[in-house]
Amino acid sequence: MNTQPSGSRSHASRYLFLFLLGLVVGVVATVMAMRAIDARKDHFHESVMHVQGWHLNQLKKKVEQNRCAATDVLPNLKALRIMADDLEPAFPDLADDQRFAQHASRMRARLDAAVASPPLNCAGVSTTVADIGESCKGCHQDFR
């Protein structure tokens, strides 16, 4: 015979249902709160780095594809140079740091030289990419 009263099983299932419902609502509320907090962040610095990284990778692909004429690489070099003007505004906490200013200045100087006298072959593009990469690496080592 069944020794449990019939009402205790229905109470247990109700409590389980309410517990699971509360758990789901809690997870949804947590995700919504985290997204709201993330939306308030300034993503400008991340965007500048992503765009610069994309253009640098495009230059590397040009070398791999053997498309290294000045007309092929100049658009990416110009874009990198324009984005280099946004380094200090993208990192306002570092804008007053002398080391950061030097890294940003070196980056702009290398890009100015590359735009003024674009590489004419793949060896030149590889050297330019390596120079730009060194500028990036130096800053990332100091500030990442």
DSSP file with accessible surface (Angstrom, degrees, kcal/mol):
  #  RESIDUE AA STRUCTURE BP1 BP2  ACC     N-H-->O    O-->H-N    N-H-->O    O-->H-N    TCO  KAPPA ALPHA  PHI   PSI    X-CA   Y-CA   Z-CA
    1    1 A M              0   0  231      0, 0.0     2,-0.6     0, 0.0     0, 0.0   0.000 360.0 360.0 360.0 156.4    0.0    0.0    0.0
    2    2 A N        -     0   0  104      1,-0.1     4,-0.1     2,-0.0     0, 0.0  -0.681 360.0-174.2 -84.6 118.0    1.0    3.6   -0.5
    3    3 A T        +     0   0  133     -2,-0.6    -1,-0.1     2,-0.1     0, 0.0   0.623  58.1  88.4 -90.6 -14.7    2.0    5.1    2.8
    4    4 A Q  S    S-     0   0  105      1,-0.1     2,-0.1     2,-0.0    -2,-0.0  -0.643  84.5-114.6 -84.2 140.6    2.4    8.7    1.5
    5    5 A P    >>  -     0   0   94      0, 0.0     3,-1.0     0, 0.0     4,-0.7  -0.440  24.5-121.4 -67.3 147.8   -0.5   11.0    1.4
    6    6 A S  H 3> S+     0   0  102      1,-0.2     4,-0.9     2,-0.2     3,-0.3   0.793 107.8  61.4 -64.3 -25.6   -1.5   11.9   -2.1
    7    7 A G  H 3> S+     0   0   29      1,-0.2     4,-1.7     2,-0.2    -1,-0.2   0.786  92.2  64.1 -74.4 -25.1   -1.1   15.6   -1.4
    8    8 A S  H <> S+     0   0   48     -3,-1.0     4,-1.9     1,-0.2    -1,-0.2   0.870  99.3  53.0 -72.3 -31.8    2.7   15.4   -0.6
    9    9 A R  H  X S+     0   0  151     -4,-0.7     4,-2.0    -3,-0.3    -1,-0.2   0.914 109.1  48.7 -68.4 -39.0    3.7   14.3   -4.1
   10   10 A S  H  X S+     0   0   45     -4,-0.9     4,-1.9     1,-0.2    -2,-0.2   0.877 109.9  52.4 -70.8 -33.0    1.9   17.2   -5.7
   11   11 A H  H  X S+     0   0   91     -4,-1.7     4,-2.6     2,-0.2    -1,-0.2   0.914 108.4  50.9 -67.3 -41.2    3.5   19.7   -3.3
   12   12 A A  H  X S+     0   0   60     -4,-1.9     4,-2.4     1,-0.2    -2,-0.2   0.916 110.5  48.1 -63.1 -42.1    7.0   18.3   -4.1
   13   13 A S  H  X S+     0   0   69     -4,-2.0     4,-2.5     2,-0.2    -1,-0.2   0.888 111.0  51.7 -68.1 -34.0    6.4   18.7   -7.8
   14   14 A R  H  X S+     0   0  151     -4,-1.9     4,-2.7     2,-0.2     5,-0.2   0.932 110.8  47.5 -66.2 -43.4    5.1   22.2   -7.3
   15   15 A Y  H  X S+     0   0  159     -4,-2.6     4,-2.6     2,-0.2    -2,-0.2   0.905 112.3  49.7 -64.6 -41.2    8.2   23.2   -5.3
   16   16 A L  H  X S+     0   0  104     -4,-2.4     4,-2.7     2,-0.2     5,-0.2   0.930 111.6  48.8 -62.4 -44.4   10.4   21.6   -8.0
   17   17 A F  H  X S+     0   0  132     -4,-2.5     4,-2.7     2,-0.2    -2,-0.2   0.933 113.1  46.8 -61.3 -45.8    8.6   23.5  -10.7
   18   18 A L  H  X S+     0   0  103     -4,-2.7     4,-2.6     2,-0.2    -1,-0.2   0.892 111.7  51.5 -65.4 -37.7    8.9   26.8   -8.8
   19   19 A F  H  X S+     0   0  132     -4,-2.6     4,-2.3    -5,-0.2    -2,-0.2   0.946 112.5  45.1 -62.7 -47.3   12.6   26.2   -8.1
   20   20 A L  H  X S+     0   0   86     -4,-2.7     4,-2.5     2,-0.2    -2,-0.2   0.905 113.0  51.1 -64.8 -39.4   13.3   25.5  -11.8
   21   21 A L  H  X S+     0   0   84     -4,-2.7     4,-2.7    -5,-0.2     5,-0.2   0.935 110.9  48.2 -62.6 -44.3   11.3   28.5  -12.8
   22   22 A G  H  X S+     0   0   43     -4,-2.6     4,-2.5     1,-0.2    -2,-0.2   0.892 110.4  52.4 -63.5 -38.5   13.2   30.7  -10.4
   23   23 A L  H  X S+     0   0   95     -4,-2.3     4,-2.4     2,-0.2    -2,-0.2   0.938 111.2  46.1 -63.2 -45.2   16.5   29.3  -11.7
   24   24 A V  H  X S+     0   0   88     -4,-2.5     4,-2.6     2,-0.2     5,-0.2   0.934 113.6  48.6 -64.1 -45.6   15.5   30.1  -15.3
   25   25 A V  H  X S+     0   0   86     -4,-2.7     4,-2.7     1,-0.2    -1,-0.2   0.916 111.2  51.4 -62.4 -39.8   14.4   33.6  -14.4
   26   26 A G  H  X S+     0   0   33     -4,-2.5     4,-2.4    -5,-0.2    -1,-0.2   0.916 110.3  47.8 -63.8 -42.2   17.6   34.2  -12.5
   27   27 A V  H  X S+     0   0   83     -4,-2.4     4,-2.5     2,-0.2     5,-0.2   0.939 113.2  48.2 -64.5 -45.3   19.8   33.1  -15.4
   28   28 A V  H  X S+     0   0   76     -4,-2.6     4,-2.5     1,-0.2    -2,-0.2   0.932 112.6  48.5 -62.0 -44.1   17.8   35.3  -17.8
   29   29 A A  H  X S+     0   0   55     -4,-2.7     4,-2.4    -5,-0.2    -1,-0.2   0.904 110.9  51.0 -64.3 -38.5   18.0   38.3  -15.5
   30   30 A T  H  X S+     0   0   81     -4,-2.4     4,-2.6    -5,-0.2    -2,-0.2   0.930 110.7  48.1 -64.5 -44.6   21.8   37.7  -15.0
   31   31 A V  H  X S+     0   0   70     -4,-2.5     4,-2.4     1,-0.2     5,-0.2   0.926 112.2  49.7 -62.6 -43.1   22.4   37.6  -18.8
   32   32 A M  H  X S+     0   0  126     -4,-2.5     4,-2.1    -5,-0.2    -1,-0.2   0.919 111.7  48.2 -62.9 -41.7   20.3   40.7  -19.3
   33   33 A A  H  X S+     0   0   52     -4,-2.4     4,-2.3     2,-0.2    -2,-0.2   0.919 111.0  50.3 -65.8 -41.9   22.3   42.6  -16.5
   34   34 A M  H  X S+     0   0  125     -4,-2.6     4,-2.5     1,-0.2    -2,-0.2   0.900 111.0  49.2 -65.2 -38.4   25.6   41.5  -17.9
   35   35 A R  H  X S+     0   0  187     -4,-2.4     4,-2.2     2,-0.2    -1,-0.2   0.884 109.8  51.5 -67.3 -37.9   24.7   42.7  -21.4
   36   36 A A  H  X S+     0   0   57     -4,-2.1     4,-1.0    -5,-0.2    -2,-0.2   0.914 111.4  47.3 -65.0 -40.7   23.5   46.0  -20.1
   37   37 A I  H >X S+     0   0  112     -4,-2.3     3,-0.6     1,-0.2     4,-0.6   0.929 112.7  49.2 -65.8 -42.8   26.8   46.5  -18.2
   38   38 A D  H >< S+     0   0   74     -4,-2.5     3,-1.0     1,-0.2    -2,-0.2   0.870 105.1  58.3 -65.4 -35.2   28.8   45.5  -21.4
   39   39 A A  H 3< S+     0   0   78     -4,-2.2    -1,-0.2     1,-0.2    -2,-0.2   0.786 101.0  57.0 -66.1 -24.8   26.7   47.9  -23.5
   40   40 A R  H << S+     0   0  226     -4,-1.0    -1,-0.2    -3,-0.6    -2,-0.2   0.675  87.8  99.8 -80.0 -16.2   27.9   50.8  -21.3
   41   41 A K  S << S-     0   0  123     -3,-1.0     2,-0.7    -4,-0.6    -3,-0.0  -0.334  80.7-116.7 -69.3 153.2   31.5   50.1  -21.9
   42   42 A D        -     0   0  104      1,-0.1     3,-0.3    -2,-0.0     4,-0.2  -0.806  29.9-178.6 -90.3 115.8   33.5   52.1  -24.4
   43   43 A H     >  +     0   0   60     -2,-0.7     4,-2.2     1,-0.2     5,-0.2   0.239  51.2 106.6 -99.5  12.7   34.6   49.7  -27.1
   44   44 A F  H  > S+     0   0   74      1,-0.2     4,-2.6     2,-0.2     5,-0.2   0.921  77.7  50.8 -60.4 -45.2   36.5   52.3  -29.1
   45   45 A H  H  > S+     0   0   67     45,-0.3     4,-2.1    -3,-0.3    -1,-0.2   0.905 111.0  48.7 -62.7 -39.6   40.0   51.0  -28.2
   46   46 A E  H  > S+     0   0   81     -4,-0.2     4,-2.5     1,-0.2    -1,-0.2   0.911 110.8  51.6 -64.9 -39.6   39.0   47.4  -29.1
   47   47 A S  H  X S+     0   0   60     -4,-2.2     4,-2.6     2,-0.2     5,-0.2   0.911 108.2  50.4 -64.6 -44.3   37.7   48.6  -32.4
   48   48 A V  H  X S+     0   0    0     -4,-2.6     4,-2.5     1,-0.2     5,-0.2   0.942 112.7  46.9 -59.7 -45.6   40.8   50.6  -33.3
   49   49 A M  H  X S+     0   0   51     -4,-2.1     4,-2.6    -5,-0.2    -2,-0.2   0.906 112.4  49.7 -64.9 -40.5   43.0   47.5  -32.5
   50   50 A H  H  X S+     0   0  136     -4,-2.5     4,-2.4     2,-0.2    -1,-0.2   0.922 112.2  47.3 -65.0 -43.4   40.7   45.2  -34.6
   51   51 A V  H  X S+     0   0   57     -4,-2.6     4,-2.4     2,-0.2     5,-0.2   0.929 113.7  47.5 -66.2 -43.2   40.7   47.5  -37.6
   52   52 A Q  H  X S+     0   0   11     -4,-2.5     4,-2.4    -5,-0.2    -2,-0.2   0.926 112.4  49.9 -62.9 -42.9   44.5   47.9  -37.5
   53   53 A G  H  X S+     0   0   30     -4,-2.6     4,-2.4    -5,-0.2    -1,-0.2   0.893 109.4  52.1 -61.1 -40.0   45.0   44.1  -37.1
   54   54 A W  H  X S+     0   0  140     -4,-2.4     4,-2.0     2,-0.2    -2,-0.2   0.940 111.0  46.4 -63.2 -46.7   42.7   43.5  -40.0
   55   55 A H  H  X S+     0   0   31     -4,-2.4     4,-1.9     2,-0.2    -2,-0.2   0.888 111.6  51.4 -66.0 -37.6   44.6   45.9  -42.3
   56   56 A L  H  X S+     0   0   19     -4,-2.4     4,-1.9     1,-0.2    -1,-0.2   0.923 110.4  49.4 -64.4 -40.9   47.9   44.4  -41.2
   57   57 A N  H  X S+     0   0   78     -4,-2.4     4,-2.3     1,-0.2    -2,-0.2   0.850 106.5  56.5 -66.0 -34.1   46.6   40.9  -42.0
   58   58 A Q  H  X S+     0   0   38     -4,-2.0     4,-2.0     2,-0.2    -1,-0.2   0.900 105.8  50.7 -63.1 -39.9   45.5   42.1  -45.4
   59   59 A L  H  X S+     0   0    2     -4,-1.9     4,-1.7     2,-0.2    -2,-0.2   0.909 109.3  50.8 -63.8 -40.2   49.0   43.3  -46.1
   60   60 A K  H  X S+     0   0   94     -4,-1.9     4,-2.1     1,-0.2    -2,-0.2   0.909 109.3  50.9 -63.0 -39.5   50.3   39.8  -45.1
   61   61 A K  H  X S+     0   0   98     -4,-2.3     4,-2.4     1,-0.2    -1,-0.2   0.867 104.1  58.0 -66.1 -35.4   47.8   38.2  -47.4
   62   62 A K  H  <>S+     0   0   32     -4,-2.0     5,-2.9     2,-0.2     4,-0.4   0.909 107.1  48.2 -60.7 -40.2   48.9   40.4  -50.3
   63   63 A V  H ><5S+     0   0   37     -4,-1.7     3,-1.3     1,-0.2    -2,-0.2   0.937 111.4  49.5 -64.4 -45.3   52.4   39.0  -49.8
   64   64 A E  H 3<5S+     0   0  158     -4,-2.1    -2,-0.2     1,-0.3    -1,-0.2   0.860 114.5  45.2 -61.2 -35.4   51.1   35.5  -49.8
   65   65 A Q  T 3<5S-     0   0  109     -4,-2.4    -1,-0.3    -5,-0.1    -2,-0.2   0.429 110.7-123.1 -87.4  -1.1   49.1   36.2  -53.0
   66   66 A N  T < 5S+     0   0  131     -3,-1.3     2,-0.5    -4,-0.4    -3,-0.2   0.885  70.6 133.0  58.4  40.5   52.1   37.9  -54.6
   67   67 A R      < +     0   0  119     -5,-2.9    -1,-0.2    -6,-0.2    -2,-0.1  -0.692  16.8 138.7-116.9  75.6   50.0   41.1  -55.1
   68   68 A a        +     0   0    9     -2,-0.5    -1,-0.1    -5,-0.1    57,-0.1   0.145  17.3 132.5-113.9  16.8   52.5   43.6  -53.8
   69   69 A A  S >> S-     0   0   43      1,-0.1     4,-1.7    -3,-0.1     3,-1.3  -0.334  70.1-111.2 -64.8 154.8   52.3   46.5  -56.3
   70   70 A A  H 3> S+     0   0   24      1,-0.3     4,-2.5     2,-0.2    -1,-0.1   0.879 119.2  57.2 -56.6 -37.2   52.0   49.9  -54.6
   71   71 A T  H 34 S+     0   0  115      1,-0.2    -1,-0.3     2,-0.2    -2,-0.0   0.775 107.6  49.4 -66.9 -23.7   48.4   50.2  -55.8
   72   72 A D  H <4 S+     0   0   37     -3,-1.3     4,-0.3     2,-0.1    -1,-0.2   0.841 120.8  31.2 -81.1 -36.8   47.6   47.0  -54.0
   73   73 A V  H  X S+     0   0    1     -4,-1.7     4,-2.2    46,-0.2     3,-0.3   0.691  99.0  79.9 -98.6 -20.1   49.1   47.8  -50.6
   74   74 A L  H  X S+     0   0   39     -4,-2.5     4,-2.9    -5,-0.3     5,-0.3   0.882  88.3  56.5 -60.6 -39.8   48.7   51.6  -50.4
   75   75 A P  H  > S+     0   0   79      0, 0.0     4,-2.1     0, 0.0    -1,-0.2   0.920 110.8  44.7 -58.7 -40.3   45.0   51.5  -49.4
   76   76 A N  H  > S+     0   0   13     -3,-0.3     4,-2.4    -4,-0.3    -2,-0.2   0.891 113.1  50.5 -70.2 -38.3   45.8   49.3  -46.4
   77   77 A L  H  X S+     0   0    1     -4,-2.2     4,-2.3     2,-0.2    -1,-0.2   0.920 111.3  48.6 -64.9 -41.0   48.8   51.5  -45.5
   78   78 A K  H  X S+     0   0  109     -4,-2.9     4,-2.5     2,-0.2    -2,-0.2   0.909 111.0  50.3 -65.1 -41.3   46.7   54.6  -45.7
   79   79 A A  H  X S+     0   0   22     -4,-2.1     4,-2.6    -5,-0.3    -2,-0.2   0.916 110.3  49.8 -63.3 -42.5   44.0   53.1  -43.5
   80   80 A L  H  X S+     0   0    2     -4,-2.4     4,-1.7     1,-0.2    -1,-0.2   0.910 110.9  50.4 -61.2 -40.5   46.6   52.0  -40.9
   81   81 A R  H  X S+     0   0   49     -4,-2.3     4,-0.8     2,-0.2    -2,-0.2   0.915 110.5  48.4 -66.1 -41.6   48.0   55.6  -40.9
   82   82 A I  H >< S+     0   0  110     -4,-2.5     3,-1.0     1,-0.2     4,-0.3   0.931 112.0  49.4 -64.0 -42.2   44.6   57.1  -40.4
   83   83 A M  H >< S+     0   0   32     -4,-2.6     3,-1.7     1,-0.3    -1,-0.2   0.810  99.5  66.9 -67.8 -27.6   43.8   54.7  -37.6
   84   84 A A  H >< S+     0   0    0     -4,-1.7     3,-1.3     1,-0.3     4,-0.3   0.793  90.9  63.8 -64.6 -24.4   47.2   55.5  -36.0
   85   85 A D  T << S+     0   0   83     -3,-1.0    -1,-0.3    -4,-0.8     3,-0.2   0.697  98.9  56.2 -68.8 -18.0   45.8   59.0  -35.3
   86   86 A D  T <> S+     0   0   54     -3,-1.7     4,-2.0    -4,-0.3    -1,-0.2   0.333  77.4  96.6 -96.3   6.0   43.3   57.5  -33.1
   87   87 A L  H <> S+     0   0   14     -3,-1.3     4,-1.2     2,-0.2    -1,-0.2   0.951  87.0  42.1 -63.4 -50.5   45.7   55.7  -30.7
   88   88 A E  H >4 S+     0   0   42     -4,-0.3     3,-0.6     1,-0.2     7,-0.3   0.944 116.5  47.4 -65.2 -45.2   45.7   58.3  -28.0
   89   89 A P  H 34 S+     0   0   74      0, 0.0    -1,-0.2     0, 0.0    -2,-0.2   0.853 109.8  55.4 -63.8 -28.9   42.0   59.0  -28.1
   90   90 A A  H 3< S+     0   0    2     -4,-2.0   -45,-0.3     1,-0.3    -2,-0.2   0.775 116.4  36.4 -73.0 -25.3   41.3   55.2  -28.0
   91   91 A F    XX  +     0   0   46     -4,-1.2     3,-1.5    -3,-0.6     4,-0.9  -0.604  67.5 165.1-126.0  70.2   43.4   54.9  -24.8
   92   92 A P  T 34 S+     0   0   79      0, 0.0     4,-0.4     0, 0.0     3,-0.3   0.809  75.1  59.8 -61.4 -28.5   42.7   58.0  -22.8
   93   93 A D  T 34 S+     0   0  158      1,-0.2     3,-0.2     2,-0.1    -5,-0.0   0.773 113.6  37.5 -68.6 -24.7   44.2   56.4  -19.6
   94   94 A L  T X4 S+     0   0   43     -3,-1.5     3,-1.7    -6,-0.2     7,-0.2   0.485  87.8  96.6-102.5  -7.2   47.5   56.0  -21.4
   95   95 A A  T 3< S+     0   0   34     -4,-0.9    -1,-0.1    -3,-0.3    -2,-0.1   0.810  87.6  46.6 -58.0 -30.6   47.5   59.2  -23.4
   96   96 A D  T 3  S+     0   0  156     -4,-0.4     2,-0.4    -3,-0.2    -1,-0.3   0.557  86.8 106.3 -89.1  -6.7   49.6   61.0  -20.8
   97   97 A D    <>  -     0   0   50     -3,-1.7     4,-2.3     1,-0.2     5,-0.2  -0.602  65.0-146.8 -76.7 125.4   52.1   58.2  -20.5
   98   98 A Q  H  > S+     0   0  130     -2,-0.4     4,-2.2     1,-0.2     5,-0.2   0.877  96.9  53.0 -61.7 -40.0   55.4   59.1  -22.2
   99   99 A R  H  > S+     0   0  113      2,-0.2     4,-2.3     1,-0.2    -1,-0.2   0.918 109.7  48.5 -63.1 -42.5   56.2   55.6  -23.3
  100  100 A F  H  > S+     0   0    6      1,-0.2     4,-2.7    -6,-0.2     5,-0.2   0.922 110.2  51.4 -63.8 -43.5   52.8   55.2  -24.9
  101  101 A A  H  X S+     0   0   30     -4,-2.3     4,-2.4    -7,-0.2    -1,-0.2   0.893 110.0  50.2 -60.7 -38.7   53.2   58.5  -26.7
  102  102 A Q  H  X S+     0   0   85     -4,-2.2     4,-2.6     2,-0.2    -1,-0.2   0.914 110.5  49.0 -66.4 -42.2   56.6   57.4  -28.0
  103  103 A H  H  X S+     0   0   17     -4,-2.3     4,-2.3     2,-0.2    -2,-0.2   0.928 113.3  46.9 -62.4 -45.1   55.1   54.1  -29.3
  104  104 A A  H  X S+     0   0    3     -4,-2.7     4,-2.4     1,-0.2    -2,-0.2   0.909 112.5  50.0 -64.2 -40.3   52.3   55.9  -31.0
  105  105 A S  H  X S+     0   0   65     -4,-2.4     4,-2.6    -5,-0.2    -2,-0.2   0.912 110.3  49.6 -65.2 -42.4   54.7   58.4  -32.5
  106  106 A R  H  X S+     0   0  115     -4,-2.6     4,-2.5     2,-0.2    -1,-0.2   0.899 109.8  52.1 -62.5 -40.1   57.0   55.6  -33.8
  107  107 A M  H  X S+     0   0    9     -4,-2.3     4,-2.3     1,-0.2    -2,-0.2   0.943 111.4  45.9 -61.6 -46.9   54.0   53.8  -35.3
  108  108 A R  H  X S+     0   0   44     -4,-2.4     4,-2.9     1,-0.2    -2,-0.2   0.901 111.5  52.6 -64.3 -39.3   52.9   57.0  -37.2
  109  109 A A  H  X S+     0   0   56     -4,-2.6     4,-2.3     2,-0.2    -1,-0.2   0.924 110.6  47.2 -63.6 -43.2   56.5   57.7  -38.4
  110  110 A R  H  X S+     0   0   90     -4,-2.5     4,-2.1     1,-0.2    -1,-0.2   0.907 114.9  46.2 -65.2 -40.2   56.8   54.2  -39.8
  111  111 A L  H  X S+     0   0    0     -4,-2.3     4,-2.6     2,-0.2     5,-0.2   0.878 109.7  54.0 -71.2 -36.9   53.4   54.5  -41.5
  112  112 A D  H  X S+     0   0   76     -4,-2.9     4,-2.6     2,-0.2     5,-0.2   0.928 110.6  47.4 -59.4 -45.0   54.2   58.0  -42.8
  113  113 A A  H  X S+     0   0   62     -4,-2.3     4,-2.2     1,-0.2    -2,-0.2   0.910 112.5  49.3 -63.3 -40.8   57.4   56.6  -44.4
  114  114 A A  H  < S+     0   0    8     -4,-2.1    -2,-0.2     1,-0.2    -1,-0.2   0.881 114.3  44.4 -68.3 -37.4   55.6   53.6  -45.9
  115  115 A V  H  < S+     0   0   42     -4,-2.6    -2,-0.2     1,-0.2    -1,-0.2   0.896 113.9  50.0 -73.5 -39.6   52.8   55.8  -47.4
  116  116 A A  H  < S+     0   0   85     -4,-2.6    -2,-0.2     1,-0.3    -1,-0.2   0.874 130.6  18.6 -66.5 -36.3   55.3   58.4  -48.7
  117  117 A S  S  < S-     0   0   93     -4,-2.2    -1,-0.3    -5,-0.2    -2,-0.1  -0.694  88.1-159.5-135.1  78.6   57.4   55.7  -50.3
  118  118 A P        -     0   0   29      0, 0.0   -48,-0.1     0, 0.0    -3,-0.1  -0.250  29.2 -98.3 -63.8 147.8   55.3   52.6  -50.7
  119  119 A P        -     0   0   14      0, 0.0   -46,-0.2     0, 0.0   -45,-0.1  -0.372  27.9-157.5 -63.8 145.4   57.0   49.3  -51.1
  120  120 A L        +     0   0  138    -51,-0.1     2,-0.3    -3,-0.1   -50,-0.2   0.470  68.6  29.2-106.3  -6.3   57.2   48.2  -54.8
  121  121 A N  S  > S-     0   0   91    -52,-0.1     4,-2.2   -54,-0.1     5,-0.2  -0.918  88.7 -95.8-146.2 174.5   57.6   44.4  -54.3
  122  122 A a  H  > S+     0   0   25     -2,-0.3     4,-2.7     1,-0.2     5,-0.2   0.834 120.2  56.6 -66.9 -31.5   56.7   41.6  -51.9
  123  123 A A  H  > S+     0   0   67      2,-0.2     4,-2.2     1,-0.2    -1,-0.2   0.928 109.5  47.0 -64.6 -41.0   60.1   41.8  -50.1
  124  124 A G  H  > S+     0   0   20      2,-0.2     4,-2.6     1,-0.2    -2,-0.2   0.895 111.6  50.1 -66.7 -39.7   59.5   45.5  -49.4
  125  125 A V  H  X S+     0   0    2     -4,-2.2     4,-3.0     2,-0.2     5,-0.2   0.927 109.8  51.5 -64.8 -42.1   55.9   44.8  -48.2
  126  126 A S  H  X S+     0   0   56     -4,-2.7     4,-2.4     2,-0.2    -2,-0.2   0.912 111.0  47.8 -60.4 -41.8   57.2   42.0  -45.9
  127  127 A T  H  X S+     0   0   82     -4,-2.2     4,-2.5     2,-0.2    -1,-0.2   0.921 112.7  48.6 -65.2 -42.8   59.8   44.4  -44.5
  128  128 A T  H  X S+     0   0   22     -4,-2.6     4,-2.6     2,-0.2     5,-0.2   0.921 111.4  49.5 -63.0 -43.8   57.1   47.1  -44.0
  129  129 A V  H  X S+     0   0   14     -4,-3.0     4,-2.9     1,-0.2    -1,-0.2   0.916 111.1  50.1 -61.8 -41.3   54.8   44.6  -42.3
  130  130 A A  H  X S+     0   0   54     -4,-2.4     4,-2.2    -5,-0.2    -2,-0.2   0.913 110.7  49.6 -64.4 -41.1   57.6   43.5  -40.0
  131  131 A D  H  X S+     0   0   71     -4,-2.5     4,-1.8     2,-0.2    -2,-0.2   0.925 113.2  45.5 -63.3 -45.0   58.4   47.1  -39.1
  132  132 A I  H  X S+     0   0    2     -4,-2.6     4,-2.3     1,-0.2    -2,-0.2   0.921 111.6  53.3 -64.4 -41.8   54.7   47.9  -38.3
  133  133 A G  H  X S+     0   0   24     -4,-2.9     4,-3.1     1,-0.2    -2,-0.2   0.875 105.7  53.5 -61.1 -37.3   54.5   44.6  -36.4
  134  134 A E  H  X S+     0   0  109     -4,-2.2     4,-2.5     2,-0.2    -1,-0.2   0.890 107.5  51.2 -64.4 -39.5   57.5   45.6  -34.3
  135  135 A S  H  X S+     0   0   10     -4,-1.8     4,-1.7     2,-0.2    -2,-0.2   0.929 113.4  44.8 -61.5 -44.7   55.8   48.9  -33.4
  136  136 A C  H  X S+     0   0   32     -4,-2.3     4,-2.7     1,-0.2    -2,-0.2   0.936 113.1  50.8 -63.0 -46.5   52.7   47.0  -32.4
  137  137 A K  H  X S+     0   0  110     -4,-3.1     4,-2.5     1,-0.2     5,-0.2   0.901 107.1  53.3 -61.7 -42.5   54.7   44.4  -30.4
  138  138 A G  H  X S+     0   0   18     -4,-2.5     4,-1.5     1,-0.2    -1,-0.2   0.925 113.1  43.0 -60.2 -44.4   56.7   47.1  -28.5
  139  139 A C  H  X S+     0   0   22     -4,-1.7     4,-2.3     1,-0.2     5,-0.2   0.926 113.3  51.3 -67.7 -43.6   53.5   48.8  -27.3
  140  140 A H  H  X S+     0   0   60     -4,-2.7     4,-1.9     1,-0.2    -2,-0.2   0.868 107.5  53.8 -64.2 -34.8   51.7   45.6  -26.5
  141  141 A Q  H  < S+     0   0  137     -4,-2.5    -1,-0.2    -5,-0.2    -2,-0.2   0.879 115.0  40.6 -65.8 -37.5   54.7   44.4  -24.4
  142  142 A D  H  < S+     0   0   72     -4,-1.5    -2,-0.2    -5,-0.2    -1,-0.2   0.809 129.6  23.9 -79.8 -29.8   54.6   47.6  -22.4
  143  143 A F  H  <        0   0   48     -4,-2.3    -3,-0.2    -5,-0.1    -2,-0.2   0.413 360.0 360.0-125.0   1.5   50.9   48.0  -22.0
  144  144 A R     <        0   0  230     -4,-1.9    -4,-0.0    -5,-0.2     0, 0.0  -0.528 360.0 360.0 -86.3 360.0   49.0   44.7  -22.3
